[in-house]
Amino acid sequence: MSKWIPVLAIEDDELVREALKRSLKLYGFRVYLAKDGQEGLKLAHEAKPAFILLDWMMPEMDGLEVLAELKHSKKTQDMPVFMLTARGMIGDLDQAFEIGADDYITKPLDLMQLGKMVKAKWERFTSPVTARERVAVDVLEGNRVRGQICRGKH
């Protein structure tokens, strides 16, 4: 990768934060780390990352609260947000998508594959495919098609 892609990881678990940083750097990402929602909101405004990895379950301010704040701010509303979650129930995911999440990665994380997975999601999110192509890929990959299929930049 010729240019580092800035990403913000908001995660309360220190070991996971450091693993995210190491794994993502291997795939060309410049990683900003936040240990909680408040710090994450501040960094999102200051660092202006290309996208955000956001832990769902955090103390004090959970990921959905952070997501809502990000999507209500003019400076951050268009930043893609990928939720990091152990919550895999369809209703839970629908709630995150309704607030504005763009994708999700389920825990537990395979830290050896994480950077590769995030890079693939980012490239797919930013690829100039049509809505119909994106639906076809979702169906082929077994992903549940959501109401807003084409949120990537075209």
C-alpha positions as CSV (number, residue, x, y, z in Angstrom):
1,M,0.0,0.0,0.0
2,S,1.5,3.3,-1.0
3,K,-0.5,5.5,1.4
4,W,-1.3,4.8,5.0
5,I,-5.1,4.7,5.6
6,P,-6.0,6.4,8.9
7,V,-8.4,4.3,11.1
8,L,-9.6,4.9,14.6
9,A,-10.2,1.9,16.8
10,I,-12.4,2.5,19.9
11,E,-12.0,-0.5,22.2
12,D,-11.9,-0.7,26.0
13,D,-9.8,-3.8,26.3
14,E,-6.1,-2.9,26.2
15,L,-4.9,-6.2,24.8
16,V,-7.4,-6.0,22.0
17,R,-6.5,-2.4,21.2
18,E,-2.8,-3.3,20.9
19,A,-3.6,-6.4,18.8
20,L,-5.7,-4.3,16.5
21,K,-2.9,-1.8,16.1
22,R,-0.3,-4.4,15.3
23,S,-2.5,-6.3,12.9
24,L,-3.9,-3.3,11.0
25,K,-0.4,-1.7,10.6
26,L,0.7,-4.8,8.7
27,Y,-2.0,-4.0,6.1
28,G,-1.2,-0.3,5.6
29,F,-3.4,1.3,8.2
30,R,-2.3,4.2,10.4
31,V,-4.1,3.3,13.7
32,Y,-5.4,5.8,16.2
33,L,-6.5,4.1,19.5
34,A,-9.1,5.2,22.0
35,K,-9.8,3.4,25.3
36,D,-13.4,4.6,25.6
37,G,-16.2,6.4,23.9
38,Q,-15.4,9.9,25.0
39,E,-11.8,9.6,23.9
40,G,-13.0,8.1,20.7
41,L,-15.3,10.9,19.9
42,K,-12.5,13.4,20.5
43,L,-10.1,11.5,18.3
44,A,-12.7,11.1,15.5
45,H,-12.9,14.9,15.3
46,E,-9.2,15.5,15.6
47,A,-7.7,12.7,13.5
48,K,-10.4,12.6,10.9
49,P,-9.9,8.8,10.2
50,A,-11.1,7.2,6.9
51,F,-13.2,4.8,9.1
52,I,-13.8,3.7,12.6
53,L,-13.7,0.3,14.3
54,L,-16.1,0.6,17.3
55,D,-16.5,-1.8,20.1
56,W,-20.1,-2.3,21.1
57,M,-19.9,-3.2,24.7
58,M,-17.9,-0.6,26.7
59,P,-18.4,0.8,30.2
60,E,-19.9,4.3,30.7
61,M,-20.7,5.0,27.0
62,D,-21.4,1.9,24.9
63,G,-20.8,1.6,21.2
64,L,-24.3,2.5,20.2
65,E,-24.2,5.7,22.1
66,V,-20.8,6.6,20.5
67,L,-22.3,5.6,17.1
68,A,-25.3,7.9,17.6
69,E,-23.0,10.8,18.6
70,L,-20.8,10.2,15.5
71,K,-23.8,10.1,13.2
72,H,-25.3,13.3,14.6
73,S,-22.2,15.4,14.2
74,K,-21.6,17.1,10.9
75,K,-17.9,16.5,11.1
76,T,-18.2,12.7,11.6
77,Q,-21.6,11.7,10.2
78,D,-20.1,10.4,6.9
79,M,-17.3,8.4,8.5
80,P,-17.9,4.7,8.0
81,V,-18.2,2.8,11.2
82,F,-17.6,-1.0,11.5
83,M,-18.9,-2.4,14.8
84,L,-16.8,-4.9,16.8
85,T,-19.2,-7.1,18.6
86,A,-19.9,-10.4,20.3
87,R,-23.6,-9.6,19.8
88,G,-24.6,-11.6,16.8
89,M,-28.4,-11.6,17.1
90,I,-30.2,-10.2,14.1
91,G,-32.2,-7.7,16.3
92,D,-29.0,-6.4,17.8
93,L,-27.4,-5.8,14.5
94,D,-30.5,-4.2,13.1
95,Q,-30.3,-1.7,16.0
96,A,-26.7,-0.8,15.1
97,F,-27.6,-0.4,11.3
98,E,-30.6,1.8,12.1
99,I,-28.3,4.1,14.0
100,G,-25.8,4.2,11.2
101,A,-23.3,1.4,11.4
102,D,-21.9,0.4,8.0
103,D,-20.7,-3.1,8.8
104,Y,-19.7,-5.3,11.7
105,I,-17.0,-7.7,12.7
106,T,-17.9,-10.4,15.2
107,K,-15.9,-11.3,18.3
108,P,-14.0,-13.3,19.3
109,L,-11.5,-11.8,16.8
110,D,-9.1,-14.0,14.9
111,L,-6.2,-11.6,15.4
112,M,-4.1,-13.3,12.8
113,Q,-6.7,-12.6,10.1
114,L,-8.1,-9.3,11.5
115,G,-5.9,-6.9,9.4
116,K,-6.7,-8.8,6.2
117,M,-10.4,-8.9,7.0
118,V,-10.6,-5.2,7.8
119,K,-8.6,-4.3,4.6
120,A,-11.0,-6.5,2.5
121,K,-14.1,-4.8,4.1
122,W,-12.6,-1.4,3.6
123,E,-11.7,-2.1,-0.1
124,R,-15.2,-3.5,-0.7
125,F,-16.8,-0.6,1.1
126,T,-14.9,2.0,-1.1
127,S,-15.1,0.1,-4.4
128,P,-17.1,1.7,-7.2
129,V,-19.6,-1.2,-7.6
130,T,-23.3,-0.7,-8.3
131,A,-26.0,-1.4,-5.8
132,R,-27.0,-4.5,-7.7
133,E,-23.4,-5.8,-7.7
134,R,-23.2,-5.2,-4.0
135,V,-26.4,-7.1,-3.3
136,A,-25.1,-10.0,-5.4
137,V,-21.9,-10.1,-3.5
138,D,-23.8,-10.0,-0.2
139,V,-26.0,-12.9,-1.3
140,L,-23.1,-14.9,-2.5
141,E,-21.2,-14.4,0.7
142,G,-24.3,-15.3,2.8
143,N,-24.6,-11.9,4.3
144,R,-28.0,-10.7,5.3
145,V,-29.0,-7.8,3.0
146,R,-29.9,-4.7,4.9
147,G,-32.2,-1.8,4.1
148,Q,-29.3,0.5,3.1
149,I,-27.2,-1.6,0.8
150,C,-25.0,0.9,-0.9
151,R,-23.5,3.2,1.7
152,G,-20.0,3.2,0.3
153,K,-18.6,6.1,-1.8
154,H,-19.0,5.7,-5.5
